Amino acid sequence: MDTTTCPECGAPAEVTDRFVLESTDGPIEHLRLQCAGPHWFLMSTESLDRHRTAAAPAPERHLIPARVRRPAAPPRS
Ligand SMILES: [Zn+2]
């Protein structure tokens, strides 16, 4: 069984199909994969590799704005 990881959630995914599609740049190998979760993909092996490479480093976190310190509200009387 050919396995990889889901590009969406990182869960183990099974490559259920592999085939070559002709393109203007020549034949491109595609694969169909089904993850342990609800995802399935039909993509070129190249784009899967790209996705893996991109996913390898820790995902960039969205910058969380520093908590704005509010000036102490004047006591209400
Ligand atoms: Zn998944």
N, CA, C, O and the ligand as a Tripos MOL2 file, in Angstrom:
@<TRIPOS>MOLECULE
protein
  309   307    78     0     0
PROTEIN
NO_CHARGES

@<TRIPOS>ATOM
      1 N           0.8530   -1.1960    0.0000 N.3       1 MET1
      2 CA          0.0000    0.0000    0.0000 C.3       1 MET1
      3 C           0.8850    1.2410    0.0000 C.2       1 MET1
      4 O           1.8410    1.3430    0.7690 O.2       1 MET1
      5 N           0.5530    2.1570   -0.8580 N.am      2 ASP2
      6 CA          1.3160    3.3830   -0.9820 C.3       2 ASP2
      7 C           0.6850    4.4340   -0.0820 C.2       2 ASP2
      8 O          -0.4880    4.7760   -0.2300 O.2       2 ASP2
      9 N           1.4700    4.9320    0.8390 N.am      3 THR3
     10 CA          0.9010    5.9220    1.7500 C.3       3 THR3
     11 C           1.6810    7.2200    1.7180 C.2       3 THR3
     12 O           2.8490    7.2650    1.3330 O.2       3 THR3
     13 N           1.0100    8.2520    2.1280 N.am      4 THR4
     14 CA          1.6210    9.5720    2.2250 C.3       4 THR4
     15 C           0.9040   10.2840    3.3610 C.2       4 THR4
     16 O           0.2200    9.6470    4.1620 O.2       4 THR4
     17 N           1.0540   11.5710    3.4330 N.am      5 THR5
     18 CA          0.3170   12.3000    4.4460 C.3       5 THR5
     19 C          -0.6510   13.2500    3.7750 C.2       5 THR5
     20 O          -0.3910   13.7650    2.6880 O.2       5 THR5
     21 N          -1.7480   13.4680    4.4260 N.am      6 CYS6
     22 CA         -2.7760   14.3410    3.8740 C.3       6 CYS6
     23 C          -2.2580   15.7790    3.8350 C.2       6 CYS6
     24 O          -1.8110   16.3040    4.8540 O.2       6 CYS6
     25 N          -2.3160   16.4110    2.6760 N.am      7 PRO7
     26 CA         -1.8580   17.8010    2.5880 C.3       7 PRO7
     27 C          -2.7420   18.7460    3.3890 C.2       7 PRO7
     28 O          -2.3510   19.8720    3.6970 O.2       7 PRO7
     29 N          -3.9180   18.2820    3.7160 N.am      8 GLU8
     30 CA         -4.8600   19.1500    4.4130 C.3       8 GLU8
     31 C          -4.6950   19.0660    5.9240 C.2       8 GLU8
     32 O          -4.5910   20.0910    6.5980 O.2       8 GLU8
     33 N          -4.6700   17.8520    6.4550 N.am      9 CYS9
     34 CA         -4.6560   17.7110    7.9130 C.3       9 CYS9
     35 C          -3.4450   16.9540    8.4320 C.2       9 CYS9
     36 O          -3.2630   16.8410    9.6440 O.2       9 CYS9
     37 N          -2.6150   16.4350    7.5390 N.am     10 GLY10
     38 CA         -1.4040   15.7530    7.9840 C.3      10 GLY10
     39 C          -1.6250   14.3310    8.4510 C.2      10 GLY10
     40 O          -0.6830   13.6700    8.8880 O.2      10 GLY10
     41 N          -2.8510   13.8500    8.3660 N.am     11 ALA11
     42 CA         -3.1440   12.4700    8.7550 C.3      11 ALA11
     43 C          -2.5880   11.5260    7.6900 C.2      11 ALA11
     44 O          -2.3790   11.9240    6.5440 O.2      11 ALA11
     45 N          -2.3510   10.2660    8.0810 N.am     12 PRO12
     46 CA         -1.9000    9.3000    7.0810 C.3      12 PRO12
     47 C          -2.9250    9.2020    5.9570 C.2      12 PRO12
     48 O          -4.1330    9.1640    6.1940 O.2      12 PRO12
     49 N          -2.4230    9.1630    4.7530 N.am     13 ALA13
     50 CA         -3.3160    9.0820    3.6070 C.3      13 ALA13
     51 C          -2.8550    7.9590    2.6920 C.2      13 ALA13
     52 O          -1.6620    7.6820    2.5640 O.2      13 ALA13
     53 N          -3.8060    7.3370    2.0780 N.am     14 GLU14
     54 CA         -3.5000    6.2420    1.1670 C.3      14 GLU14
     55 C          -3.5740    6.7180   -0.2730 C.2      14 GLU14
     56 O          -4.5360    7.3700   -0.6790 O.2      14 GLU14
     57 N          -2.5600    6.3880   -1.0250 N.am     15 VAL15
     58 CA         -2.6000    6.7120   -2.4530 C.3      15 VAL15
     59 C          -3.4130    5.6220   -3.1200 C.2      15 VAL15
     60 O          -2.9750    4.4750   -3.2100 O.2      15 VAL15
     61 N          -4.5880    5.9780   -3.5830 N.am     16 THR16
     62 CA         -5.4890    4.9790   -4.1370 C.3      16 THR16
     63 C          -5.3410    4.8150   -5.6390 C.2      16 THR16
     64 O          -5.7830    3.8220   -6.2160 O.2      16 THR16
     65 N          -4.7210    5.7910   -6.2550 N.am     17 ASP17
     66 CA         -4.6020    5.7110   -7.7060 C.3      17 ASP17
     67 C          -3.4360    6.5720   -8.1760 C.2      17 ASP17
     68 O          -3.1530    7.6300   -7.6140 O.2      17 ASP17
     69 N          -2.7780    6.0980   -9.2060 N.am     18 ARG18
     70 CA         -1.6930    6.8670   -9.8230 C.3      18 ARG18
     71 C          -1.8690    6.7720  -11.3150 C.2      18 ARG18
     72 O          -2.1200    5.6940  -11.8530 O.2      18 ARG18
     73 N          -1.7390    7.8890  -11.9790 N.am     19 PHE19
     74 CA         -1.8660    7.8530  -13.4280 C.3      19 PHE19
     75 C          -1.1540    9.0520  -14.0190 C.2      19 PHE19
     76 O          -0.8430   10.0180  -13.3220 O.2      19 PHE19
     77 N          -0.9050    8.9760  -15.2930 N.am     20 VAL20
     78 CA         -0.1860   10.0440  -15.9780 C.3      20 VAL20
     79 C          -1.1350   10.7610  -16.9200 C.2      20 VAL20
     80 O          -1.8330   10.1360  -17.7180 O.2      20 VAL20
     81 N          -1.1520   12.0670  -16.8160 N.am     21 LEU21
     82 CA         -1.9600   12.8770  -17.7240 C.3      21 LEU21
     83 C          -1.0300   13.6660  -18.6250 C.2      21 LEU21
     84 O          -0.0130   14.2010  -18.1830 O.2      21 LEU21
     85 N          -1.3860   13.7260  -19.8640 N.am     22 GLU22
     86 CA         -0.5920   14.5120  -20.8040 C.3      22 GLU22
     87 C          -0.8730   15.9830  -20.5630 C.2      22 GLU22
     88 O          -2.0070   16.3700  -20.2790 O.2      22 GLU22
     89 N           0.1510   16.7900  -20.6780 N.am     23 SER23
     90 CA         -0.0520   18.2280  -20.5990 C.3      23 SER23
     91 C           0.8330   18.8860  -21.6420 C.2      23 SER23
     92 O           1.6110   18.2220  -22.3270 O.2      23 SER23
     93 N           0.7030   20.1920  -21.7500 N.am     24 THR24
     94 CA          1.5120   20.8970  -22.7440 C.3      24 THR24
     95 C           2.9990   20.8000  -22.4190 C.2      24 THR24
     96 O           3.8480   20.9130  -23.3030 O.2      24 THR24
     97 N           3.3020   20.5890  -21.1310 N.am     25 ASP25
     98 CA          4.7040   20.4530  -20.7320 C.3      25 ASP25
     99 C           5.1440   18.9980  -20.7030 C.2      25 ASP25
    100 O           6.2220   18.6760  -20.2050 O.2      25 ASP25
    101 N           4.3060   18.1240  -21.2390 N.am     26 GLY26
    102 CA          4.6490   16.7090  -21.2180 C.3      26 GLY26
    103 C           3.8030   15.9930  -20.1870 C.2      26 GLY26
    104 O           2.9970   16.6040  -19.4850 O.2      26 GLY26
    105 N           4.0020   14.6810  -20.1060 N.am     27 PRO27
    106 CA          3.1920   13.8980  -19.1880 C.3      27 PRO27
    107 C           3.4600   14.2750  -17.7370 C.2      27 PRO27
    108 O           4.6040   14.4900  -17.3380 O.2      27 PRO27
    109 N           2.4020   14.3490  -16.9650 N.am     28 ILE28
    110 CA          2.5250   14.6900  -15.5450 C.3      28 ILE28
    111 C           1.8740   13.5800  -14.7360 C.2      28 ILE28
    112 O           0.7290   13.1960  -14.9770 O.2      28 ILE28
    113 N           2.6310   13.0770  -13.7750 N.am     29 GLU29
    114 CA          2.0880   12.0160  -12.9370 C.3      29 GLU29
    115 C           1.1370   12.6100  -11.9050 C.2      29 GLU29
    116 O           1.4620   13.5680  -11.2050 O.2      29 GLU29
    117 N          -0.0330   12.0170  -11.8350 N.am     30 HIS30
    118 CA         -1.0270   12.4510  -10.8660 C.3      30 HIS30
    119 C          -1.3180   11.3250   -9.9030 C.2      30 HIS30
    120 O          -1.0560   10.1580  -10.1910 O.2      30 HIS30
    121 N          -1.8520   11.6770   -8.7830 N.am     31 LEU31
    122 CA         -2.2920   10.6320   -7.8690 C.3      31 LEU31
    123 C          -3.5680   11.0510   -7.1720 C.2      31 LEU31
    124 O          -3.8970   12.2310   -7.0510 O.2      31 LEU31
    125 N          -4.2560   10.0470   -6.7300 N.am     32 ARG32
    126 CA         -5.4750   10.2630   -5.9870 C.3      32 ARG32
    127 C          -5.1620    9.7680   -4.5880 C.2      32 ARG32
    128 O          -4.6430    8.6650   -4.4180 O.2      32 ARG32
    129 N          -5.4670   10.5590   -3.6110 N.am     33 LEU33
    130 CA         -5.2100   10.0840   -2.2540 C.3      33 LEU33
    131 C          -6.4060   10.3200   -1.3610 C.2      33 LEU33
    132 O          -7.1880   11.2550   -1.5350 O.2      33 LEU33
    133 N          -6.5080    9.4420   -0.4160 N.am     34 GLN34
    134 CA         -7.6430    9.4690    0.5030 C.3      34 GLN34
    135 C          -7.0630    9.4580    1.9040 C.2      34 GLN34
    136 O          -6.3280    8.5390    2.2660 O.2      34 GLN34
    137 N          -7.3820   10.4560    2.6820 N.am     35 CYS35
    138 CA         -6.8090   10.5120    4.0180 C.3      35 CYS35
    139 C          -7.7020    9.7780    5.0070 C.2      35 CYS35
    140 O          -8.8390    9.4160    4.7050 O.2      35 CYS35
    141 N          -7.1480    9.5700    6.2020 N.am     36 ALA36
    142 CA         -7.8970    8.8610    7.2380 C.3      36 ALA36
    143 C          -9.1090    9.6730    7.6640 C.2      36 ALA36
    144 O         -10.0630    9.1470    8.2360 O.2      36 ALA36
    145 N          -9.0500   10.9520    7.3760 N.am     37 GLY37
    146 CA        -10.1710   11.8330    7.6980 C.3      37 GLY37
    147 C         -11.1100   11.9250    6.5160 C.2      37 GLY37
    148 O         -11.2530   10.9770    5.7450 O.2      37 GLY37
    149 N         -11.7410   13.0620    6.3810 N.am     38 PRO38
    150 CA        -12.7550   13.2060    5.3290 C.3      38 PRO38
    151 C         -12.2040   13.7050    4.0010 C.2      38 PRO38
    152 O         -12.9720   13.9480    3.0710 O.2      38 PRO38
    153 N         -10.9020   13.8620    3.8960 N.am     39 HIS39
    154 CA        -10.3710   14.4800    2.6880 C.3      39 HIS39
    155 C          -9.9600   13.4850    1.6260 C.2      39 HIS39
    156 O          -9.5400   12.3660    1.9200 O.2      39 HIS39
    157 N         -10.0910   13.9170    0.3940 N.am     40 TRP40
    158 CA         -9.4520   13.1840   -0.7000 C.3      40 TRP40
    159 C          -8.9840   14.1890   -1.7190 C.2      40 TRP40
    160 O          -9.5780   15.2560   -1.8780 O.2      40 TRP40
    161 N          -7.9440   13.8550   -2.3900 N.am     41 PHE41
    162 CA         -7.3360   14.7850   -3.3280 C.3      41 PHE41
    163 C          -7.0010   14.0980   -4.6230 C.2      41 PHE41
    164 O          -6.7260   12.8990   -4.6750 O.2      41 PHE41
    165 N          -7.0320   14.8900   -5.6590 N.am     42 LEU42
    166 CA         -6.5780   14.4480   -6.9590 C.3      42 LEU42
    167 C          -5.5900   15.5190   -7.3810 C.2      42 LEU42
    168 O          -5.9840   16.6350   -7.7200 O.2      42 LEU42
    169 N          -4.3350   15.1910   -7.3610 N.am     43 MET43
    170 CA         -3.3310   16.2010   -7.6400 C.3      43 MET43
    171 C          -2.1060   15.5910   -8.2860 C.2      43 MET43
    172 O          -1.9180   14.3750   -8.2800 O.2      43 MET43
    173 N          -1.2730   16.4600   -8.8480 N.am     44 SER44
    174 CA         -0.0440   15.9570   -9.4440 C.3      44 SER44
    175 C           0.9330   15.6410   -8.3180 C.2      44 SER44
    176 O           0.9120   16.2780   -7.2640 O.2      44 SER44
    177 N           1.7770   14.6650   -8.5510 N.am     45 THR45
    178 CA          2.7540   14.3090   -7.5180 C.3      45 THR45
    179 C           3.6480   15.5080   -7.2300 C.2      45 THR45
    180 O           4.1310   15.6940   -6.1130 O.2      45 THR45
    181 N           3.8520   16.3090   -8.2580 N.am     46 GLU46
    182 CA          4.7000   17.4870   -8.0890 C.3      46 GLU46
    183 C           4.0800   18.4590   -7.0940 C.2      46 GLU46
    184 O           4.7660   18.9930   -6.2220 O.2      46 GLU46
    185 N           2.7790   18.6830   -7.2330 N.am     47 SER47
    186 CA          2.1520   19.6400   -6.3230 C.3      47 SER47
    187 C           2.0760   19.0740   -4.9050 C.2      47 SER47
    188 O           2.0890   19.8230   -3.9280 O.2      47 SER47
    189 N           1.9960   17.7560   -4.8030 N.am     48 LEU48
    190 CA          2.0080   17.1470   -3.4720 C.3      48 LEU48
    191 C           3.3740   17.3620   -2.8360 C.2      48 LEU48
    192 O           3.4790   17.6870   -1.6530 O.2      48 LEU48
    193 N           4.4160   17.1760   -3.6370 N.am     49 ASP49
    194 CA          5.7760   17.3940   -3.1370 C.3      49 ASP49
    195 C           5.9590   18.8450   -2.7120 C.2      49 ASP49
    196 O           6.5480   19.1490   -1.6750 O.2      49 ASP49
    197 N           5.4280   19.7310   -3.5590 N.am     50 ARG50
    198 CA          5.5320   21.1540   -3.2270 C.3      50 ARG50
    199 C           4.8400   21.4260   -1.9100 C.2      50 ARG50
    200 O           5.3400   22.1630   -1.0600 O.2      50 ARG50
    201 N           3.6810   20.8180   -1.7610 N.am     51 HIS51
    202 CA          2.9120   21.0390   -0.5510 C.3      51 HIS51
    203 C           3.6710   20.5280    0.6630 C.2      51 HIS51
    204 O           3.6870   21.1610    1.7180 O.2      51 HIS51
    205 N           4.3010   19.3690    0.4930 N.am     52 ARG52
    206 CA          5.0790   18.7860    1.5880 C.3      52 ARG52
    207 C           6.2330   19.6880    1.9720 C.2      52 ARG52
    208 O           6.4820   19.9410    3.1510 O.2      52 ARG52
    209 N           6.9340   20.1700    0.9550 N.am     53 THR53
    210 CA          8.0770   21.0280    1.2200 C.3      53 THR53
    211 C           7.6240   22.2940    1.9290 C.2      53 THR53
    212 O           8.2730   22.7840    2.8540 O.2      53 THR53
    213 N           6.4970   22.8040    1.4690 N.am     54 ALA54
    214 CA          5.9980   24.0350    2.0730 C.3      54 ALA54
    215 C           5.5200   23.7840    3.4900 C.2      54 ALA54
    216 O           5.5820   24.6640    4.3490 O.2      54 ALA54
    217 N           5.0400   22.5630    3.7240 N.am     55 ALA55
    218 CA          4.4830   22.2690    5.0370 C.3      55 ALA55
    219 C           5.5500   21.8230    6.0220 C.2      55 ALA55
    220 O           5.3060   21.7710    7.2270 O.2      55 ALA55
    221 N           6.7310   21.5030    5.5120 N.am     56 ALA56
    222 CA          7.7840   20.9810    6.3760 C.3      56 ALA56
    223 C           8.1680   21.9260    7.5160 C.2      56 ALA56
    224 O           8.1590   21.5200    8.6780 O.2      56 ALA56
    225 N           8.5030   23.1760    7.2040 N.am     57 PRO57
    226 CA          8.8270   24.0650    8.3210 C.3      57 PRO57
    227 C           7.5770   24.3890    9.1300 C.2      57 PRO57
    228 O           6.4540   24.2730    8.6390 O.2      57 PRO57
    229 N           7.7850   24.7850   10.3410 N.am     58 ALA58
    230 CA          6.6340   25.1070   11.1810 C.3      58 ALA58
    231 C           5.7840   26.1490   10.4790 C.2      58 ALA58
    232 O           6.3000   27.1280    9.9400 O.2      58 ALA58
    233 N           4.5110   25.9380   10.4890 N.am     59 PRO59
    234 CA          3.6330   26.8950    9.8100 C.3      59 PRO59
    235 C           3.7690   28.2790   10.4290 C.2      59 PRO59
    236 O           3.8470   28.4490   11.6450 O.2      59 PRO59
    237 N           3.7920   29.2360    9.5530 N.am     60 GLU60
    238 CA          3.9520   30.5970   10.0370 C.3      60 GLU60
    239 C           2.6940   31.0010   10.7880 C.2      60 GLU60
    240 O           1.5750   30.8860   10.2880 O.2      60 GLU60
    241 N           2.9060   31.4570   11.9550 N.am     61 ARG61
    242 CA          1.7360   31.8350   12.7450 C.3      61 ARG61
    243 C           1.2930   33.2290   12.3590 C.2      61 ARG61
    244 O           2.0940   34.1140   12.0600 O.2      61 ARG61
    245 N           0.0260   33.3780   12.3780 N.am     62 HIS62
    246 CA         -0.4700   34.7170   12.1250 C.3      62 HIS62
    247 C          -0.0760   35.5690   13.3170 C.2      62 HIS62
    248 O          -0.1510   35.1580   14.4750 O.2      62 HIS62
    249 N           0.3340   36.7440   12.9850 N.am     63 LEU63
    250 CA          0.7640   37.6080   14.0700 C.3      63 LEU63
    251 C          -0.4320   37.9970   14.9220 C.2      63 LEU63
    252 O          -1.4470   38.5040   14.4450 O.2      63 LEU63
    253 N          -0.2580   37.7360   16.1760 N.am     64 ILE64
    254 CA         -1.3290   38.1120   17.0880 C.3      64 ILE64
    255 C          -0.9620   39.4850   17.6310 C.2      64 ILE64
    256 O           0.0910   39.6520   18.2470 O.2      64 ILE64
    257 N          -1.8030   40.4400   17.4110 N.am     65 PRO65
    258 CA         -1.4660   41.7800   17.9040 C.3      65 PRO65
    259 C          -1.2840   41.7700   19.4130 C.2      65 PRO65
    260 O          -2.0410   41.1380   20.1500 O.2      65 PRO65
    261 N          -0.2800   42.4720   19.8380 N.am     66 ALA66
    262 CA         -0.0310   42.5500   21.2740 C.3      66 ALA66
    263 C          -1.2830   43.0960   21.9450 C.2      66 ALA66
    264 O          -1.9740   43.9720   21.4250 O.2      66 ALA66
    265 N          -1.5330   42.5590   23.0790 N.am     67 ARG67
    266 CA         -2.7380   42.9860   23.7700 C.3      67 ARG67
    267 C          -2.6440   44.4790   24.0580 C.2      67 ARG67
    268 O          -1.6790   44.9680   24.6440 O.2      67 ARG67
    269 N          -3.6510   45.1600   23.6360 N.am     68 VAL68
    270 CA         -3.6450   46.6080   23.8430 C.3      68 VAL68
    271 C          -3.9690   46.8770   25.3040 C.2      68 VAL68
    272 O          -4.9740   46.4350   25.8610 O.2      68 VAL68
    273 N          -3.0750   47.6080   25.8630 N.am     69 ARG69
    274 CA         -3.2890   47.9060   27.2730 C.3      69 ARG69
    275 C          -4.2090   49.1190   27.3840 C.2      69 ARG69
    276 O          -3.8930   50.2210   26.9360 O.2      69 ARG69
    277 N          -5.3020   48.8760   27.9720 N.am     70 ARG70
    278 CA         -6.2310   49.9940   28.0900 C.3      70 ARG70
    279 C          -5.8680   50.8250   29.3070 C.2      70 ARG70
    280 O          -5.5160   50.3000   30.3630 O.2      70 ARG70
    281 N          -5.9630   52.1160   29.1330 N.am     71 PRO71
    282 CA         -5.7170   52.9480   30.3120 C.3      71 PRO71
    283 C          -6.7940   52.6670   31.3560 C.2      71 PRO71
    284 O          -7.9640   52.4510   31.0410 O.2      71 PRO71
    285 N          -6.3630   52.6800   32.5690 N.am     72 ALA72
    286 CA         -7.3160   52.4050   33.6350 C.3      72 ALA72
    287 C          -8.4580   53.4150   33.5770 C.2      72 ALA72
    288 O          -8.2650   54.6300   33.5440 O.2      72 ALA72
    289 N          -9.6220   52.8550   33.5670 N.am     73 ALA73
    290 CA        -10.7730   53.7350   33.4950 C.3      73 ALA73
    291 C         -10.8850   54.5300   34.8120 C.2      73 ALA73
    292 O         -10.6950   54.0010   35.9070 O.2      73 ALA73
    293 N         -11.1880   55.7650   34.6530 N.am     74 PRO74
    294 CA        -11.3470   56.5630   35.8910 C.3      74 PRO74
    295 C         -12.5160   55.9970   36.6900 C.2      74 PRO74
    296 O         -13.5510   55.6370   36.1300 O.2      74 PRO74
    297 N         -12.3390   55.9270   37.9740 N.am     75 PRO75
    298 CA        -13.4250   55.3600   38.8010 C.3      75 PRO75
    299 C         -14.6870   56.1820   38.6630 C.2      75 PRO75
    300 O         -14.6840   57.4100   38.7470 O.2      75 PRO75
    301 N         -15.7390   55.4660   38.4510 N.am     76 ARG76
    302 CA        -17.0000   56.2030   38.3140 C.3      76 ARG76
    303 C         -17.6380   56.3410   39.6810 C.2      76 ARG76
    304 O         -17.5780   55.4360   40.5130 O.2      76 ARG76
    305 N         -18.2180   57.4340   39.8840 N.am     77 SER77
    306 CA        -18.8490   57.6010   41.1720 C.3      77 SER77
    307 C         -20.3320   57.8920   41.0100 C.2      77 SER77
    308 O         -21.0390   58.0650   42.0020 O.2      77 SER77
    309 ZN         -6.9890   14.9390    5.6870 Zn       78 ZN78
@<TRIPOS>BOND
     1     1     2 1
     2     2     3 1
     3     3     4 2
     4     3     5 am
     5     5     6 1
     6     6     7 1
     7     7     8 2
     8     7     9 am
     9     9    10 1
    10    10    11 1
    11    11    12 2
    12    11    13 am
    13    13    14 1
    14    14    15 1
    15    15    16 2
    16    15    17 am
    17    17    18 1
    18    18    19 1
    19    19    20 2
    20    19    21 am
    21    21    22 1
    22    22    23 1
    23    23    24 2
    24    23    25 am
    25    25    26 1
    26    26    27 1
    27    27    28 2
    28    27    29 am
    29    29    30 1
    30    30    31 1
    31    31    32 2
    32    31    33 am
    33    33    34 1
    34    34    35 1
    35    35    36 2
    36    35    37 am
    37    37    38 1
    38    38    39 1
    39    39    40 2
    40    39    41 am
    41    41    42 1
    42    42    43 1
    43    43    44 2
    44    43    45 am
    45    45    46 1
    46    46    47 1
    47    47    48 2
    48    47    49 am
    49    49    50 1
    50    50    51 1
    51    51    52 2
    52    51    53 am
    53    53    54 1
    54    54    55 1
    55    55    56 2
    56    55    57 am
    57    57    58 1
    58    58    59 1
    59    59    60 2
    60    59    61 am
    61    61    62 1
    62    62    63 1
    63    63    64 2
    64    63    65 am
    65    65    66 1
    66    66    67 1
    67    67    68 2
    68    67    69 am
    69    69    70 1
    70    70    71 1
    71    71    72 2
    72    71    73 am
    73    73    74 1
    74    74    75 1
    75    75    76 2
    76    75    77 am
    77    77    78 1
    78    78    79 1
    79    79    80 2
    80    79    81 am
    81    81    82 1
    82    82    83 1
    83    83    84 2
    84    83    85 am
    85    85    86 1
    86    86    87 1
    87    87    88 2
    88    87    89 am
    89    89    90 1
    90    90    91 1
    91    91    92 2
    92    91    93 am
    93    93    94 1
    94    94    95 1
    95    95    96 2
    96    95    97 am
    97    97    98 1
    98    98    99 1
    99    99   100 2
   100    99   101 am
   101   101   102 1
   102   102   103 1
   103   103   104 2
   104   103   105 am
   105   105   106 1
   106   106   107 1
   107   107   108 2
   108   107   109 am
   109   109   110 1
   110   110   111 1
   111   111   112 2
   112   111   113 am
   113   113   114 1
   114   114   115 1
   115   115   116 2
   116   115   117 am
   117   117   118 1
   118   118   119 1
   119   119   120 2
   120   119   121 am
   121   121   122 1
   122   122   123 1
   123   123   124 2
   124   123   125 am
   125   125   126 1
   126   126   127 1
   127   127   128 2
   128   127   129 am
   129   129   130 1
   130   130   131 1
   131   131   132 2
   132   131   133 am
   133   133   134 1
   134   134   135 1
   135   135   136 2
   136   135   137 am
   137   137   138 1
   138   138   139 1
   139   139   140 2
   140   139   141 am
   141   141   142 1
   142   142   143 1
   143   143   144 2
   144   143   145 am
   145   145   146 1
   146   146   147 1
   147   147   148 2
   148   147   149 am
   149   149   150 1
   150   150   151 1
   151   151   152 2
   152   151   153 am
   153   153   154 1
   154   154   155 1
   155   155   156 2
   156   155   157 am
   157   157   158 1
   158   158   159 1
   159   159   160 2
   160   159   161 am
   161   161   162 1
   162   162   163 1
   163   163   164 2
   164   163   165 am
   165   165   166 1
   166   166   167 1
   167   167   168 2
   168   167   169 am
   169   169   170 1
   170   170   171 1
   171   171   172 2
   172   171   173 am
   173   173   174 1
   174   174   175 1
   175   175   176 2
   176   175   177 am
   177   177   178 1
   178   178   179 1
   179   179   180 2
   180   179   181 am
   181   181   182 1
   182   182   183 1
   183   183   184 2
   184   183   185 am
   185   185   186 1
   186   186   187 1
   187   187   188 2
   188   187   189 am
   189   189   190 1
   190   190   191 1
   191   191   192 2
   192   191   193 am
   193   193   194 1
   194   194   195 1
   195   195   196 2
   196   195   197 am
   197   197   198 1
   198   198   199 1
   199   199   200 2
   200   199   201 am
   201   201   202 1
   202   202   203 1
   203   203   204 2
   204   203   205 am
   205   205   206 1
   206   206   207 1
   207   207   208 2
   208   207   209 am
   209   209   210 1
   210   210   211 1
   211   211   212 2
   212   211   213 am
   213   213   214 1
   214   214   215 1
   215   215   216 2
   216   215   217 am
   217   217   218 1
   218   218   219 1
   219   219   220 2
   220   219   221 am
   221   221   222 1
   222   222   223 1
   223   223   224 2
   224   223   225 am
   225   225   226 1
   226   226   227 1
   227   227   228 2
   228   227   229 am
   229   229   230 1
   230   230   231 1
   231   231   232 2
   232   231   233 am
   233   233   234 1
   234   234   235 1
   235   235   236 2
   236   235   237 am
   237   237   238 1
   238   238   239 1
   239   239   240 2
   240   239   241 am
   241   241   242 1
   242   242   243 1
   243   243   244 2
   244   243   245 am
   245   245   246 1
   246   246   247 1
   247   247   248 2
   248   247   249 am
   249   249   250 1
   250   250   251 1
   251   251   252 2
   252   251   253 am
   253   253   254 1
   254   254   255 1
   255   255   256 2
   256   255   257 am
   257   257   258 1
   258   258   259 1
   259   259   260 2
   260   259   261 am
   261   261   262 1
   262   262   263 1
   263   263   264 2
   264   263   265 am
   265   265   266 1
   266   266   267 1
   267   267   268 2
   268   267   269 am
   269   269   270 1
   270   270   271 1
   271   271   272 2
   272   271   273 am
   273   273   274 1
   274   274   275 1
   275   275   276 2
   276   275   277 am
   277   277   278 1
   278   278   279 1
   279   279   280 2
   280   279   281 am
   281   281   282 1
   282   282   283 1
   283   283   284 2
   284   283   285 am
   285   285   286 1
   286   286   287 1
   287   287   288 2
   288   287   289 am
   289   289   290 1
   290   290   291 1
   291   291   292 2
   292   291   293 am
   293   293   294 1
   294   294   295 1
   295   295   296 2
   296   295   297 am
   297   297   298 1
   298   298   299 1
   299   299   300 2
   300   299   301 am
   301   301   302 1
   302   302   303 1
   303   303   304 2
   304   303   305 am
   305   305   306 1
   306   306   307 1
   307   307   308 2
@<TRIPOS>SUBSTRUCTURE
     1 MET1         2 RESIDUE 1 A MET
     2 ASP2         6 RESIDUE 1 A ASP
     3 THR3        10 RESIDUE 1 A THR
     4 THR4        14 RESIDUE 1 A THR
     5 THR5        18 RESIDUE 1 A THR
     6 CYS6        22 RESIDUE 1 A CYS
     7 PRO7        26 RESIDUE 1 A PRO
     8 GLU8        30 RESIDUE 1 A GLU
     9 CYS9        34 RESIDUE 1 A CYS
    10 GLY10       38 RESIDUE 1 A GLY
    11 ALA11       42 RESIDUE 1 A ALA
    12 PRO12       46 RESIDUE 1 A PRO
    13 ALA13       50 RESIDUE 1 A ALA
    14 GLU14       54 RESIDUE 1 A GLU
    15 VAL15       58 RESIDUE 1 A VAL
    16 THR16       62 RESIDUE 1 A THR
    17 ASP17       66 RESIDUE 1 A ASP
    18 ARG18       70 RESIDUE 1 A ARG
    19 PHE19       74 RESIDUE 1 A PHE
    20 VAL20       78 RESIDUE 1 A VAL
    21 LEU21       82 RESIDUE 1 A LEU
    22 GLU22       86 RESIDUE 1 A GLU
    23 SER23       90 RESIDUE 1 A SER
    24 THR24       94 RESIDUE 1 A THR
    25 ASP25       98 RESIDUE 1 A ASP
    26 GLY26      102 RESIDUE 1 A GLY
    27 PRO27      106 RESIDUE 1 A PRO
    28 ILE28      110 RESIDUE 1 A ILE
    29 GLU29      114 RESIDUE 1 A GLU
    30 HIS30      118 RESIDUE 1 A HIS
    31 LEU31      122 RESIDUE 1 A LEU
    32 ARG32      126 RESIDUE 1 A ARG
    33 LEU33      130 RESIDUE 1 A LEU
    34 GLN34      134 RESIDUE 1 A GLN
    35 CYS35      138 RESIDUE 1 A CYS
    36 ALA36      142 RESIDUE 1 A ALA
    37 GLY37      146 RESIDUE 1 A GLY
    38 PRO38      150 RESIDUE 1 A PRO
    39 HIS39      154 RESIDUE 1 A HIS
    40 TRP40      158 RESIDUE 1 A TRP
    41 PHE41      162 RESIDUE 1 A PHE
    42 LEU42      166 RESIDUE 1 A LEU
    43 MET43      170 RESIDUE 1 A MET
    44 SER44      174 RESIDUE 1 A SER
    45 THR45      178 RESIDUE 1 A THR
    46 GLU46      182 RESIDUE 1 A GLU
    47 SER47      186 RESIDUE 1 A SER
    48 LEU48      190 RESIDUE 1 A LEU
    49 ASP49      194 RESIDUE 1 A ASP
    50 ARG50      198 RESIDUE 1 A ARG
    51 HIS51      202 RESIDUE 1 A HIS
    52 ARG52      206 RESIDUE 1 A ARG
    53 THR53      210 RESIDUE 1 A THR
    54 ALA54      214 RESIDUE 1 A ALA
    55 ALA55      218 RESIDUE 1 A ALA
    56 ALA56      222 RESIDUE 1 A ALA
    57 PRO57      226 RESIDUE 1 A PRO
    58 ALA58      230 RESIDUE 1 A ALA
    59 PRO59      234 RESIDUE 1 A PRO
    60 GLU60      238 RESIDUE 1 A GLU
    61 ARG61      242 RESIDUE 1 A ARG
    62 HIS62      246 RESIDUE 1 A HIS
    63 LEU63      250 RESIDUE 1 A LEU
    64 ILE64      254 RESIDUE 1 A ILE
    65 PRO65      258 RESIDUE 1 A PRO
    66 ALA66      262 RESIDUE 1 A ALA
    67 ARG67      266 RESIDUE 1 A ARG
    68 VAL68      270 RESIDUE 1 A VAL
    69 ARG69      274 RESIDUE 1 A ARG
    70 ARG70      278 RESIDUE 1 A ARG
    71 PRO71      282 RESIDUE 1 A PRO
    72 ALA72      286 RESIDUE 1 A ALA
    73 ALA73      290 RESIDUE 1 A ALA
    74 PRO74      294 RESIDUE 1 A PRO
    75 PRO75      298 RESIDUE 1 A PRO
    76 ARG76      302 RESIDUE 1 A ARG
    77 SER77      306 RESIDUE 1 A SER
    78 ZN78       309 GROUP 0 **** ****
